[in-house]
Amino acid sequence: MRSKFFTRRHLAALTVLPLAVAGWLAAAPSQAAVSAAPAAAAAGPSTPQAVVDYLRQISGNHVVSGVHNKEPLSNPSQYTAQAHSLTGKWPGLWGGELGFRADDIANRQTLVNQAKTEWNNGSLVSLTWHMCRPDVATCEFDGGINGSRLSDAEWQQLITNGTSLNTAYKNKLEGAVSYLQQLKDAGIPVLFRPLHEMNEGWAWWGGRPGANGSARLFQITRDYLTSRGLNNIVWVWNIKDTDANNGSAGVPGFYPGDNYVDVASLDPWRRGYPTSDWYQALVNISHGKPISLAEVGTVPTPSQLAAQPKWAWFMIWAEYLTSGNSASGLQTTFNDSRVLSQGQVSVPAGGGPSTPPPGGGRTGAITGVGGKCVDVAGGATANGTAVQLYDCNGGDAQKWTVGTDGTIRALGKCLDVTGQGTANGTRLQLWDCNGSGAQQWTAESDGHLKNPQSGRYLDVPGGSTANGTRLQIWDRNTNPWQVWHLPA
């Protein structure tokens, strides 16, 4: 969100910085100086799950400080540099923008380079995307994003696979793939927040509750980028403390589902800091996932953070660092023992399987009825992630290693019968490899895949070929939906 969307009735209440701050800002470090932040805090390659686990771990006791750097992308560290000048600390989360103007899109490589620097220096990496309408290549914020709308007919086209608007939207997503891929290759998990503030209609993607509304576009976005093999994304779902669409009571109407969300976040622009009903709405909808303040104009005070302790991070929005805060207020919060800055954020390395895979395995897609692939829902790596049937797309979520030890692995974890179950209809999930009978599979010559512990077979409920059909075990039968083609 840009400054224009901080409610005008709150602008007058913003604290104006002392004039002395102007001198500090004049001495703000350059982008090159940002690159020289302490190397001792450097982070190695990690995974989205490691980031989510870390955020969950600190929730209740600590919160990561963050600052967003909006356009121009040619200077993607200007506001974090200001934060350092004002507080003596580098934020623990660096925020960047994928851009919408032609000159900013042309500087996405500069943005990615800065993201790598920030991660290596010990900060989390967050990306927001103010995206132009799908049928517009580049745009200005006003008119192109703010105030832009799709008609109901256009919206229906957008969420319908194969239509011109749906294709245009996926092409726009494709424009970011190579940059996100670079971060994947560097082992950098990205807190990605597309379609933000979706419960309010100030932008073309927002203000549409229900299964075929804004939440559906979030699902399409995650499905597409996952199909491109981008398994380095932490998916941050975001709403605003708006009075529109039934306020905090209307939050569930915009939630895309647990399989699509890693972090639930709020932008409290209407009230400055979340009221208790909005805080509780985020706690309730998150179902135990981390929650965050993805955009704030005024830095939370230590007492506010203590009263709402589950926030995992806050991110001050760009120019509000100085126009919405006093130097003393920033220093008080950044120096509070609860608040973590760069070098204090310690995400463990990740990316490897929970146990080493055996040698001699075969890796590739497992296909079944309707030519669909066995798929890890959303490309997630959390224990308990559903294993489903889905259109084959070549992504990592569909690359299975059939091991010589009887396991079938994807994304470093094992195909598992939930709860060591043996009953017909027990669902399959992804889980840490642990050597149990729930993770043993035997391929038979006619294509059946048996779990010896239960004596039952990999099965598609009712033979459905719908994307998202969750797989199960069932008594052996001659139905074609128990026939599987394993990697050669």
C-alpha positions as semicolon CSV with decimal commas, in nm:
position;residue;x (nm);y (nm);z (nm)
1;M;0,000;0,000;0,000
2;R;0,119;0,349;-0,081
3;S;0,091;0,662;0,125
4;K;-0,225;0,780;-0,049
5;F;-0,416;0,504;0,120
6;F;-0,344;0,593;0,477
7;T;-0,685;0,729;0,578
8;R;-0,687;1,106;0,549
9;R;-0,846;1,149;0,890
10;H;-0,537;0,987;1,038
11;L;-0,283;1,197;0,854
12;A;-0,329;1,485;1,092
13;A;-0,254;1,257;1,383
14;L;0,084;1,149;1,249
15;T;0,383;1,263;1,448
16;V;0,614;1,492;1,255
17;L;0,985;1,425;1,283
18;P;1,204;1,679;1,458
19;L;1,402;1,897;1,224
20;A;1,722;1,744;1,358
21;V;1,633;1,425;1,180
22;A;1,685;1,595;0,846
23;G;2,056;1,602;0,912
24;W;2,058;1,235;1,000
25;L;1,879;1,148;0,678
26;A;2,124;1,349;0,475
27;A;2,393;1,122;0,613
28;A;2,197;0,804;0,538
29;P;2,416;0,525;0,401
30;S;2,410;0,460;0,031
31;Q;2,297;0,136;-0,127
32;A;2,660;0,027;-0,136
33;A;2,682;0,082;0,238
34;V;2,384;-0,146;0,287
35;S;2,586;-0,420;0,122
36;A;2,856;-0,366;0,383
37;A;2,632;-0,459;0,679
38;P;2,796;-0,706;0,920
39;A;2,899;-1,025;0,744
40;A;2,896;-1,210;1,076
41;A;2,517;-1,220;1,053
42;A;2,517;-1,389;0,715
43;A;2,253;-1,654;0,654
44;G;2,297;-1,966;0,447
45;P;2,051;-2,137;0,214
46;S;1,720;-2,217;0,380
47;T;1,361;-2,316;0,302
48;P;1,013;-2,165;0,338
49;Q;0,930;-2,422;0,604
50;A;1,234;-2,320;0,807
51;V;1,120;-1,957;0,792
52;V;0,763;-2,045;0,892
53;D;0,888;-2,263;1,176
54;Y;1,114;-1,981;1,295
55;L;0,830;-1,728;1,287
56;R;0,607;-1,967;1,478
57;Q;0,885;-2,022;1,731
58;I;0,938;-1,653;1,809
59;S;0,565;-1,572;1,818
60;G;0,464;-1,466;2,167
61;N;0,812;-1,361;2,272
62;H;0,975;-1,168;1,988
63;V;0,886;-0,974;1,675
64;V;1,106;-0,898;1,373
65;S;1,144;-0,531;1,276
66;G;1,090;-0,450;0,910
67;V;1,095;-0,160;0,665
68;H;0,953;-0,153;0,313
69;N;1,142;-0,003;0,020
70;K;0,894;0,106;-0,245
71;E;0,969;0,229;-0,595
72;P;1,197;0,335;-0,755
73;L;1,349;-0,011;-0,787
74;S;1,674;0,153;-0,890
75;N;1,725;0,236;-0,520
76;P;1,585;-0,064;-0,332
77;S;1,749;0,010;0,003
78;Q;1,673;0,377;0,059
79;Y;1,431;0,330;0,349
80;T;1,623;0,057;0,529
81;A;1,923;0,290;0,512
82;Q;1,713;0,565;0,671
83;A;1,605;0,324;0,945
84;H;1,968;0,252;1,022
85;S;2,048;0,622;1,036
86;L;1,763;0,684;1,277
87;T;1,800;0,383;1,505
88;G;2,152;0,249;1,459
89;K;2,002;-0,085;1,359
90;W;1,933;-0,254;1,028
91;P;1,579;-0,393;1,014
92;G;1,543;-0,769;1,056
93;L;1,314;-0,776;0,752
94;W;1,380;-0,602;0,423
95;G;1,077;-0,529;0,206
96;G;1,087;-0,476;-0,170
97;E;0,842;-0,413;-0,454
98;L;0,825;-0,599;-0,788
99;G;0,703;-0,284;-0,961
100;F;0,441;-0,167;-1,208
101;R;0,598;0,122;-1,401
102;A;0,815;0,047;-1,701
103;D;1,131;0,191;-1,547
104;D;1,083;-0,010;-1,228
105;I;1,017;-0,336;-1,409
106;A;1,340;-0,273;-1,598
107;N;1,521;-0,259;-1,262
108;R;1,397;-0,587;-1,117
109;Q;1,748;-0,728;-1,134
110;T;1,866;-0,449;-0,904
111;L;1,588;-0,546;-0,665
112;V;1,689;-0,912;-0,668
113;N;2,054;-0,825;-0,612
114;Q;1,955;-0,624;-0,306
115;A;1,737;-0,910;-0,179
116;K;2,039;-1,141;-0,194
117;T;2,248;-0,887;-0,005
118;E;1,987;-0,844;0,267
119;W;1,947;-1,219;0,317
120;N;2,323;-1,271;0,330
121;N;2,350;-0,991;0,585
122;G;2,094;-1,160;0,811
123;S;1,752;-1,015;0,723
124;L;1,436;-1,185;0,606
125;V;1,330;-1,097;0,250
126;S;0,976;-0,980;0,172
127;L;0,830;-0,888;-0,168
128;T;0,507;-0,703;-0,242
129;W;0,361;-0,657;-0,590
130;H;0,138;-0,369;-0,692
131;M;0,033;-0,533;-1,016
132;C;-0,129;-0,355;-1,310
133;R;-0,449;-0,498;-1,453
134;P;-0,381;-0,823;-1,638
135;D;-0,448;-0,663;-1,976
136;V;-0,212;-0,368;-1,915
137;A;0,164;-0,413;-1,947
138;T;0,276;-0,118;-1,734
139;C;0,091;0,156;-1,550
140;E;0,107;0,437;-1,299
141;F;-0,023;0,379;-0,949
142;D;-0,321;0,613;-0,974
143;G;-0,566;0,481;-1,229
144;G;-0,358;0,177;-1,312
145;I;-0,382;0,019;-0,967
146;N;-0,553;0,256;-0,727
147;G;-0,908;0,301;-0,853
148;S;-0,883;0,040;-1,128
149;R;-1,165;-0,213;-1,151
150;L;-1,270;-0,519;-1,346
151;S;-1,632;-0,567;-1,440
152;D;-1,808;-0,878;-1,309
153;A;-1,783;-1,030;-1,656
154;E;-1,411;-0,954;-1,673
155;W;-1,361;-1,104;-1,330
156;Q;-1,530;-1,425;-1,435
157;Q;-1,296;-1,442;-1,733
158;L;-0,996;-1,380;-1,509
159;I;-1,066;-1,680;-1,286
160;T;-1,166;-1,910;-1,573
161;N;-0,878;-2,114;-1,707
162;G;-0,792;-2,054;-2,072
163;T;-0,968;-1,721;-2,125
164;S;-0,780;-1,421;-2,258
165;L;-0,772;-1,241;-1,922
166;N;-0,670;-1,557;-1,737
167;T;-0,388;-1,611;-1,984
168;A;-0,284;-1,246;-1,960
169;Y;-0,270;-1,272;-1,582
170;K;-0,050;-1,581;-1,594
171;N;0,174;-1,410;-1,847
172;K;0,214;-1,121;-1,604
173;L;0,307;-1,368;-1,329
174;E;0,554;-1,525;-1,569
175;G;0,735;-1,191;-1,585
176;A;0,846;-1,240;-1,224
177;V;0,941;-1,607;-1,250
178;S;1,304;-1,564;-1,355
179;Y;1,370;-1,324;-1,066
180;L;1,206;-1,547;-0,807
181;Q;1,400;-1,837;-0,959
182;Q;1,726;-1,654;-0,892
183;L;1,633;-1,630;-0,526
184;K;1,541;-1,998;-0,524
185;D;1,878;-2,084;-0,677
186;A;2,047;-1,881;-0,403
187;G;1,856;-2,071;-0,133
188;I;1,659;-1,763;-0,028
189;P;1,300;-1,809;0,094
190;V;1,080;-1,513;-0,002
191;L;0,791;-1,381;0,205
192;F;0,571;-1,309;-0,098
193;R;0,259;-1,095;-0,050
194;P;0,060;-1,067;-0,374
195;L;-0,294;-0,927;-0,405
196;H;-0,264;-0,752;-0,070
197;E;-0,548;-0,587;0,120
198;M;-0,785;-0,804;-0,081
199;N;-1,084;-0,736;0,144
200;E;-1,105;-0,377;0,020
201;G;-1,177;-0,268;-0,336
202;W;-0,924;0,010;-0,387
203;A;-0,737;-0,208;-0,642
204;W;-0,873;-0,425;-0,922
205;W;-0,803;-0,752;-0,739
206;G;-0,980;-0,664;-0,414
207;G;-1,319;-0,636;-0,253
208;R;-1,471;-0,960;-0,384
209;P;-1,568;-1,203;-0,107
210;G;-1,658;-1,567;-0,162
211;A;-1,515;-1,877;-0,324
212;N;-1,493;-1,718;-0,670
213;G;-1,376;-1,379;-0,551
214;S;-1,041;-1,235;-0,451
215;A;-0,943;-1,552;-0,264
216;R;-0,979;-1,754;-0,584
217;L;-0,727;-1,531;-0,760
218;F;-0,483;-1,590;-0,473
219;Q;-0,525;-1,965;-0,527
220;I;-0,463;-1,926;-0,900
221;T;-0,152;-1,722;-0,826
222;R;-0,004;-1,979;-0,592
223;D;-0,094;-2,270;-0,820
224;Y;0,072;-2,106;-1,119
225;L;0,397;-2,005;-0,950
226;T;0,418;-2,345;-0,782
227;S;0,374;-2,509;-1,121
228;R;0,681;-2,315;-1,232
229;G;0,885;-2,490;-0,965
230;L;0,908;-2,194;-0,727
231;N;0,909;-2,382;-0,398
232;N;1,106;-2,107;-0,221
233;I;0,800;-1,890;-0,153
234;V;0,641;-1,828;0,186
235;W;0,287;-1,731;0,088
236;V;0,169;-1,428;0,285
237;W;-0,206;-1,363;0,267
238;N;-0,303;-1,007;0,351
239;I;-0,607;-0,804;0,450
240;K;-0,673;-0,452;0,577
241;D;-0,859;-0,332;0,887
242;T;-1,131;-0,191;0,664
243;D;-1,496;-0,135;0,752
244;A;-1,592;-0,265;0,409
245;N;-1,723;-0,618;0,354
246;N;-1,843;-0,658;0,713
247;G;-1,512;-0,557;0,868
248;S;-1,337;-0,809;1,089
249;A;-1,640;-1,038;1,083
250;G;-1,606;-1,066;0,705
251;V;-1,247;-1,192;0,708
252;P;-1,335;-1,561;0,639
253;G;-1,496;-1,461;0,309
254;F;-1,152;-1,371;0,172
255;Y;-0,949;-1,662;0,307
256;P;-0,818;-1,893;0,032
257;G;-0,768;-2,192;0,262
258;D;-0,496;-2,337;0,481
259;N;-0,328;-2,516;0,190
260;Y;-0,268;-2,179;0,022
261;V;-0,155;-1,967;0,316
262;D;0,170;-1,984;0,514
263;V;0,136;-1,653;0,701
264;A;-0,176;-1,442;0,763
265;S;-0,113;-1,069;0,778
266;L;-0,291;-0,740;0,842
267;D;-0,239;-0,379;0,729
268;P;-0,394;-0,160;1,003
269;W;-0,418;0,161;0,802
270;R;-0,766;0,260;0,923
271;R;-0,694;0,252;1,293
272;G;-0,315;0,286;1,305
273;Y;-0,280;-0,027;1,519
274;P;-0,511;-0,330;1,530
275;T;-0,809;-0,316;1,761
276;S;-0,876;-0,630;1,961
277;D;-1,136;-0,760;1,715
278;W;-0,893;-0,740;1,424
279;Y;-0,614;-0,901;1,623
280;Q;-0,846;-1,185;1,720
281;A;-0,970;-1,218;1,361
282;L;-0,612;-1,280;1,245
283;V;-0,543;-1,524;1,528
284;N;-0,861;-1,715;1,447
285;I;-0,819;-1,732;1,069
286;S;-0,453;-1,833;1,088
287;H;-0,526;-2,171;1,249
288;G;-0,191;-2,169;1,426
289;K;0,009;-2,021;1,138
290;P;0,224;-1,712;1,203
291;I;0,056;-1,372;1,180
292;S;0,218;-1,039;1,099
293;L;0,168;-0,667;1,057
294;A;0,263;-0,649;0,691
295;E;0,229;-0,270;0,668
296;V;0,220;-0,006;0,939
297;G;0,247;0,370;0,918
298;T;0,335;0,424;1,284
299;V;0,580;0,189;1,452
300;P;0,413;-0,021;1,725
301;T;0,514;0,069;2,078
302;P;0,664;-0,192;2,309
303;S;0,344;-0,193;2,516
304;Q;0,130;-0,254;2,207
305;L;0,351;-0,543;2,099
306;A;0,337;-0,692;2,448
307;A;-0,044;-0,668;2,451
308;Q;-0,070;-0,843;2,111
309;P;0,227;-1,079;2,134
310;K;0,157;-1,310;1,841
311;W;0,268;-1,070;1,567
312;A;0,581;-1,225;1,411
313;W;0,695;-0,911;1,231
314;F;0,596;-0,554;1,156
315;M;0,697;-0,365;0,841
316;I;0,698;0,014;0,839
317;W;0,583;0,147;0,505
318;A;0,856;0,338;0,319
319;E;0,812;0,714;0,362
320;Y;0,606;0,670;0,681
321;L;0,932;0,581;0,850
322;T;0,992;0,955;0,873
323;S;0,654;1,118;0,806
324;G;0,466;0,894;1,050
325;N;0,716;0,853;1,330
326;S;0,950;1,042;1,559
327;A;1,313;0,943;1,588
328;S;1,265;0,872;1,959
329;G;0,964;0,651;1,890
330;L;1,156;0,445;1,637
331;Q;1,452;0,413;1,870
332;T;1,234;0,302;2,161
333;T;1,079;0,020;1,962
334;F;1,390;-0,092;1,774
335;N;1,584;-0,105;2,103
336;D;1,315;-0,300;2,289
337;S;1,422;-0,649;2,397
338;R;1,124;-0,803;2,218
339;V;1,226;-0,659;1,879
340;L;1,474;-0,842;1,654
341;S;1,694;-0,658;1,405
342;Q;1,936;-0,774;1,136
343;G;2,184;-1,018;1,284
344;Q;1,938;-1,129;1,553
345;V;1,721;-1,323;1,309
346;S;1,839;-1,683;1,300
347;V;1,659;-1,900;1,047
348;P;1,816;-2,247;1,036
349;A;1,956;-2,385;0,715
350;G;1,722;-2,616;0,533
351;G;1,641;-2,780;0,205
352;G;1,764;-3,130;0,271
353;P;1,544;-3,429;0,340
354;S;1,473;-3,535;0,695
355;T;1,669;-3,856;0,635
356;P;1,910;-3,919;0,347
357;P;1,739;-4,083;0,049
358;P;1,880;-4,421;-0,053
359;G;2,088;-4,454;-0,365
360;G;1,952;-4,608;-0,682
361;G;1,610;-4,443;-0,668
362;R;1,407;-4,337;-0,971
363;T;1,287;-3,977;-0,984
364;G;1,005;-3,824;-1,187
365;A;0,629;-3,792;-1,205
366;I;0,381;-4,052;-1,084
367;T;0,078;-4,046;-1,313
368;G;-0,263;-4,201;-1,271
369;V;-0,623;-4,180;-1,387
370;G;-0,692;-3,911;-1,646
371;G;-0,320;-3,860;-1,699
372;K;-0,307;-3,654;-1,378
373;C;-0,004;-3,644;-1,149
374;V;0,046;-3,722;-0,782
375;D;0,108;-3,377;-0,635
376;V;0,202;-3,214;-0,304
377;A;-0,067;-2,951;-0,245
378;G;0,068;-2,602;-0,303
379;G;0,424;-2,732;-0,310
380;A;0,427;-2,696;0,069
381;T;0,673;-2,889;0,283
382;A;0,494;-2,878;0,617
383;N;0,418;-3,207;0,785
384;G;0,058;-3,299;0,708
385;T;0,044;-3,133;0,366
386;A;-0,215;-3,309;0,150
387;V;-0,107;-3,536;-0,135
388;Q;-0,350;-3,496;-0,422
389;L;-0,420;-3,548;-0,791
390;Y;-0,341;-3,251;-1,014
391;D;-0,263;-3,152;-1,373
392;C;0,094;-3,249;-1,453
393;N;0,315;-2,939;-1,464
394;G;0,673;-3,054;-1,413
395;G;0,710;-2,875;-1,081
396;D;0,908;-2,998;-0,783
397;A;0,582;-3,085;-0,606
398;Q;0,536;-3,361;-0,865
399;K;0,889;-3,502;-0,866
400;W;0,887;-3,825;-0,666
401;T;1,182;-4,047;-0,589
402;V;1,086;-4,414;-0,565
403;G;1,358;-4,538;-0,332
404;T;1,517;-4,879;-0,298
405;D;1,417;-4,864;0,071
406;G;1,046;-4,871;-0,012
407;T;0,984;-4,501;0,040
408;I;0,839;-4,254;-0,210
409;R;0,975;-3,903;-0,151
410;A;0,909;-3,548;-0,268
411;L;1,043;-3,215;-0,143
412;G;1,266;-3,400;0,102
413;K;0,980;-3,579;0,279
414;C;0,792;-3,908;0,249
415;L;0,455;-4,018;0,113
416;D;0,277;-4,115;0,434
417;V;-0,052;-4,277;0,540
418;T;-0,202;-4,032;0,789
419;G;-0,177;-4,141;1,151
420;Q;-0,041;-4,485;1,057
421;G;-0,400;-4,560;0,955
422;T;-0,504;-4,890;0,800
423;A;-0,874;-4,827;0,729
424;N;-1,025;-4,775;0,386
425;G;-1,035;-4,403;0,311
426;T;-0,733;-4,305;0,520
427;R;-0,581;-4,007;0,344
428;L;-0,225;-3,958;0,231
429;Q;0,003;-3,675;0,335
430;L;0,362;-3,554;0,327
431;W;0,562;-3,622;0,644
432;D;0,918;-3,638;0,773
433;C;1,072;-3,970;0,670
434;N;1,079;-4,185;0,983
435;G;1,109;-4,547;0,872
436;S;0,755;-4,640;0,974
437;G;0,527;-4,881;0,790
438;A;0,304;-4,587;0,698
439;Q;0,578;-4,481;0,455
440;Q;0,646;-4,816;0,287
441;W;0,520;-4,884;-0,065
442;T;0,548;-5,183;-0,297
443;A;0,494;-5,148;-0,672
444;E;0,316;-5,445;-0,831
445;S;0,360;-5,550;-1,192
446;D;0,011;-5,439;-1,299
447;G;0,056;-5,082;-1,172
448;H;-0,097;-5,118;-0,826
449;L;0,092;-4,950;-0,542
450;K;0,056;-5,126;-0,207
451;N;0,112;-5,008;0,149
452;P;0,205;-5,341;0,315
453;Q;0,133;-5,223;0,670
454;S;-0,234;-5,167;0,593
455;G;-0,261;-5,420;0,313
456;R;-0,434;-5,150;0,109
457;Y;-0,352;-4,961;-0,210
458;L;-0,301;-4,608;-0,337
459;D;-0,644;-4,496;-0,461
460;V;-0,833;-4,198;-0,602
461;P;-1,170;-4,151;-0,426
462;G;-1,444;-4,242;-0,672
463;G;-1,201;-4,220;-0,961
464;S;-1,234;-3,840;-0,965
465;T;-0,999;-3,657;-1,200
466;A;-1,069;-3,315;-1,048
467;N;-0,765;-3,113;-0,951
468;G;-0,717;-3,124;-0,576
469;T;-0,868;-3,469;-0,522
470;R;-0,691;-3,599;-0,213
471;L;-0,548;-3,949;-0,242
472;Q;-0,628;-4,233;-0,002
473;I;-0,572;-4,604;0,061
474;W;-0,838;-4,861;-0,030
475;D;-0,888;-5,232;-0,080
476;R;-0,732;-5,363;-0,398
477;N;-0,968;-5,360;-0,697
478;T;-0,960;-5,356;-1,076
479;N;-1,063;-4,994;-1,119
480;P;-0,831;-4,792;-1,344
481;W;-0,781;-4,533;-1,072
482;Q;-0,565;-4,778;-0,879
483;V;-0,319;-4,807;-1,168
484;W;-0,009;-4,588;-1,140
485;H;0,281;-4,520;-1,374
486;L;0,604;-4,472;-1,181
487;P;0,923;-4,296;-1,299
488;A;1,130;-4,508;-1,536
